[in-house]
Amino acid sequence: METLRNVVLVAVGGGFGSVARYLVSRFAMGAFPWGTFAVNIIGSLLIGLLTGLVAKGTLSTEMRLLLITGFCGGFTTFSTFANESFAMHKAGDVLIAALYVSASVFVGIVAVYIGLHISK
């Protein structure tokens, strides 16, 4: 039952995060994707704040699942990417962090290209 409860917490948080992303992204205008940029920055700030609260013991496991895994995951996976990259850097794994960031961006763009090519 604990696993089912955890899945429900992540699903509920993810649902709210997805809706929040949609609402923020609706304000995107022009050639620069301001909505996505705003979501990524807000999500990164939020996951940093929440991760700090978890580290202090202020947030329970349930709240971590609801807010970090669920809401932030539904709002933007970029926040998780940024958090993981920072954690690697902070742990002294600077080379691994740089590789992770570079490979994620490069391979992600290549994957979009391949996906578009396959769909033709």
C-alpha positions in Angstrom: 0.0 0.0 0.0 2.9 2.3 0.7 4.1 2.0 -2.9 0.6 2.8 -4.3 0.4 5.8 -2.0 3.8 7.0 -3.2 2.7 6.6 -6.9 -0.5 8.6 -6.2 1.6 11.4 -4.6 3.9 11.6 -7.6 0.9 11.4 -10.0 -1.0 14.2 -8.2 2.1 16.4 -8.0 3.0 15.7 -11.6 -0.5 16.6 -12.7 -0.4 20.0 -11.0 3.2 20.5 -12.3 2.1 19.8 -15.9 -0.8 22.2 -15.6 1.4 24.9 -14.1 3.9 24.4 -17.0 1.1 24.8 -19.5 -0.1 28.0 -17.9 3.3 29.5 -17.7 4.2 28.5 -21.2 1.0 30.1 -22.6 2.7 33.5 -22.0 5.5 32.7 -24.4 5.7 35.2 -27.2 8.2 36.0 -29.9 11.0 34.0 -31.4 12.7 33.3 -28.0 10.9 30.6 -26.1 10.3 32.6 -23.0 7.7 30.2 -21.5 10.1 27.3 -21.6 12.9 29.5 -20.3 10.7 30.7 -17.4 9.6 27.2 -16.5 13.2 25.9 -16.5 14.4 28.7 -14.3 11.4 28.7 -11.9 11.6 24.9 -11.7 15.4 25.0 -10.9 14.8 27.6 -8.2 12.0 25.6 -6.7 13.9 22.2 -6.8 16.9 23.9 -5.1 14.6 25.4 -2.4 12.8 22.1 -1.8 16.0 20.0 -1.8 17.4 22.3 0.8 14.3 21.9 2.9 14.5 18.1 2.6 18.2 18.2 3.7 17.2 20.2 6.8 14.5 17.7 7.6 11.7 20.3 7.1 9.9 18.2 4.4 8.7 14.7 4.9 9.3 11.8 2.4 5.7 12.2 1.3 6.1 15.9 0.6 9.4 15.2 -1.3 7.5 12.8 -3.5 4.6 15.2 -4.1 6.6 18.4 -4.6 10.1 17.4 -6.0 9.4 14.1 -7.9 5.8 15.0 -8.8 5.3 18.7 -9.1 8.9 19.6 -10.3 9.0 16.5 -12.5 5.7 17.5 -14.2 6.7 21.2 -14.3 10.1 20.6 -15.9 12.6 17.8 -15.9 15.2 20.5 -16.5 15.1 21.3 -12.8 16.1 17.7 -12.0 18.9 17.9 -14.6 20.2 21.2 -13.1 19.9 19.7 -9.6 21.8 16.6 -10.5 24.5 18.5 -12.4 25.0 20.8 -9.4 25.1 17.9 -7.0 27.9 16.2 -9.1 29.8 19.5 -9.2 29.4 20.1 -5.5 30.6 16.5 -4.8 33.8 17.3 -6.7 32.8 15.3 -9.8 33.4 18.3 -12.0 34.5 16.3 -15.1 31.5 14.0 -14.8 29.2 16.9 -14.3 30.6 18.7 -17.4 30.3 15.4 -19.4 26.7 14.9 -18.2 25.7 18.5 -19.2 27.4 18.4 -22.6 26.2 14.9 -23.5 22.7 15.6 -22.4 22.4 18.7 -24.5 24.2 17.3 -27.6 22.6 13.9 -27.5 19.2 15.4 -26.8 19.4 17.6 -29.9 20.6 14.7 -32.0 17.7 12.6 -30.6 15.2 15.3 -31.7 16.7 15.3 -35.2 16.6 11.5 -35.4 13.0 11.4 -34.1 12.0 14.0 -36.8 13.8 12.0 -39.4 12.1 8.8 -38.5 8.7 10.4 -38.6 9.1 11.5 -42.2 
